Amino acid sequence: MSEIKATWVGPGLRLLGEANGGPAVVMDSGHPPYGTQTGASPMELVLIGLAGCTSMDVLSILDKKHEPVTGYQIHVTAECADTYPQVYTKIHLEYVFYGKGVRAKSVERAIELSETTYCGVNAMLSKTAEITHSYRIVEEEVRPHQPGAIK
């Protein structure tokens, strides 16, 4: 069971969201005159949740397959309906893997398992949005802008 709390802190529509008493996330509408763009909008947080959910699946699967992933990023683009409620109608995920010798077959299978079995956020969003994906493997040993390994 999850317990979520959102507290209005202003200015405008700025809120602090907390999940299960954990660290707070700043939310803001981003739309003047109420939004100050000091945080992600609730709809952006949905996409961040999708990116996090599928990334955790894919990275853990690749780790179990002993793939030499040394860096990773995911880029999400989305389109919304023109009318209210403006739900996402199209979402594209671009997975980018860094490492020497990462096998495409393993990457494809990990993404497939996340999409069809493990990622609950994907399962929910796929009810209203067409979700597509692509991936790239960059043959580099150095992680992009992040020190340390996956573990």
C-alpha positions as CSV (number, residue, x, y, z in Angstrom):
1,M,0.0,0.0,0.0
2,S,1.3,3.5,-0.9
3,E,0.5,6.6,1.1
4,I,0.9,9.8,-0.7
5,K,0.7,13.3,0.6
6,A,0.8,16.6,-1.3
7,T,1.2,19.9,0.7
8,W,0.6,23.3,-0.9
9,V,3.6,25.5,-0.1
10,G,3.2,28.2,-2.7
11,P,3.8,30.5,-4.4
12,G,1.1,29.8,-6.9
13,L,0.4,26.1,-7.3
14,R,3.7,24.8,-5.9
15,L,3.3,21.6,-3.9
16,L,5.5,19.2,-2.1
17,G,4.6,15.5,-2.7
18,E,5.8,12.8,-0.4
19,A,5.5,9.0,-0.8
20,N,5.4,6.8,2.3
21,G,7.1,9.5,4.3
22,G,10.1,9.6,2.0
23,P,11.9,12.6,0.4
24,A,9.7,15.3,-1.0
25,V,9.3,16.0,-4.7
26,V,8.5,19.6,-5.8
27,M,5.6,19.9,-8.2
28,D,4.4,23.0,-10.0
29,S,1.8,23.6,-12.7
30,G,4.3,25.6,-14.9
31,H,1.4,27.6,-16.3
32,P,1.3,31.4,-15.5
33,P,-0.1,33.0,-13.5
34,Y,-0.1,30.1,-11.1
35,G,3.0,28.2,-12.0
36,T,6.5,29.2,-11.1
37,Q,8.2,26.4,-12.9
38,T,10.1,25.4,-9.8
39,G,9.2,21.8,-10.2
40,A,7.9,19.2,-12.6
41,S,4.2,19.2,-13.4
42,P,2.1,16.2,-12.3
43,M,1.9,15.0,-15.9
44,E,5.7,15.3,-16.2
45,L,6.1,13.2,-13.1
46,V,4.0,10.5,-14.7
47,L,6.6,10.3,-17.5
48,I,9.4,10.4,-15.0
49,G,7.7,7.5,-13.2
50,L,7.5,5.6,-16.5
51,A,11.2,6.3,-17.2
52,G,12.2,5.1,-13.7
53,C,10.0,2.0,-13.8
54,T,11.2,0.6,-17.1
55,S,14.8,1.7,-16.4
56,M,14.9,-0.3,-13.1
57,D,13.5,-3.3,-14.9
58,V,15.8,-3.2,-17.8
59,L,19.0,-2.5,-15.8
60,S,18.3,-5.2,-13.3
61,I,17.6,-7.7,-16.1
62,L,20.8,-6.7,-17.9
63,D,22.7,-7.0,-14.7
64,K,21.4,-10.6,-14.2
65,K,22.5,-11.4,-17.7
66,H,26.0,-10.0,-16.8
67,E,25.9,-7.5,-19.6
68,P,28.8,-4.9,-19.4
69,V,26.6,-1.8,-19.1
70,T,28.7,1.0,-17.8
71,G,26.2,3.9,-18.4
72,Y,22.6,4.4,-19.3
73,Q,20.1,7.1,-20.1
74,I,16.5,7.1,-21.2
75,H,14.8,9.8,-23.2
76,V,11.0,10.1,-23.2
77,T,8.9,12.2,-25.6
78,A,5.2,12.4,-25.4
79,E,2.1,13.9,-27.1
80,C,-1.1,14.8,-25.3
81,A,-4.7,14.9,-26.5
82,D,-5.9,18.3,-27.6
83,T,-9.0,18.2,-25.4
84,Y,-9.5,17.8,-21.7
85,P,-8.5,15.6,-20.0
86,Q,-5.3,16.0,-21.8
87,V,-4.0,12.5,-21.4
88,Y,-0.9,11.2,-23.1
89,T,-1.8,9.7,-26.5
90,K,1.7,8.9,-27.8
91,I,4.9,8.1,-25.8
92,H,8.3,7.2,-27.2
93,L,11.1,5.8,-25.1
94,E,14.6,5.9,-26.4
95,Y,17.0,3.7,-24.3
96,V,20.7,4.5,-24.6
97,F,23.2,2.0,-23.2
98,Y,26.9,2.6,-22.8
99,G,29.5,-0.2,-22.6
100,K,31.9,-2.4,-24.5
101,G,30.2,-5.6,-25.8
102,V,26.6,-5.1,-24.7
103,R,24.6,-7.5,-26.7
104,A,21.6,-6.2,-28.7
105,K,19.7,-9.4,-28.1
106,S,19.9,-9.0,-24.3
107,V,18.8,-5.4,-24.6
108,E,15.8,-6.2,-26.8
109,R,14.7,-9.0,-24.4
110,A,15.1,-6.8,-21.3
111,I,13.0,-4.0,-22.9
112,E,10.4,-6.6,-24.0
113,L,10.1,-8.0,-20.5
114,S,9.7,-4.6,-19.0
115,E,7.0,-3.6,-21.4
116,T,5.0,-6.8,-21.3
117,T,5.5,-8.2,-17.8
118,Y,7.1,-6.0,-15.2
119,C,6.5,-2.2,-15.6
120,G,3.2,-1.3,-14.0
121,V,3.5,2.3,-15.1
122,N,3.8,1.1,-18.7
123,A,0.8,-1.2,-18.3
124,M,-1.4,1.7,-17.0
125,L,-0.3,4.3,-19.6
126,S,-0.7,1.8,-22.5
127,K,-4.5,1.9,-21.8
128,T,-4.6,5.5,-23.3
129,A,-1.3,6.0,-25.1
130,E,0.5,4.2,-27.9
131,I,3.9,3.5,-26.4
132,T,6.9,2.8,-28.7
133,H,10.6,2.4,-28.1
134,S,14.0,2.4,-29.7
135,Y,17.4,1.8,-28.3
136,R,21.0,2.6,-29.0
137,I,24.2,0.9,-27.7
138,V,27.2,3.2,-27.5
139,E,30.5,1.3,-27.4
140,E,32.1,3.4,-24.7
141,E,33.7,2.4,-21.4
142,V,33.2,5.8,-19.8
143,R,29.8,6.6,-18.2
144,P,28.1,9.8,-19.4
145,H,28.1,12.4,-16.6
146,Q,27.8,9.8,-13.8
147,P,30.5,8.3,-11.6
148,G,30.4,4.8,-10.4
149,A,28.9,1.5,-11.6
150,I,25.3,0.3,-11.7
151,K,25.7,-1.5,-8.4
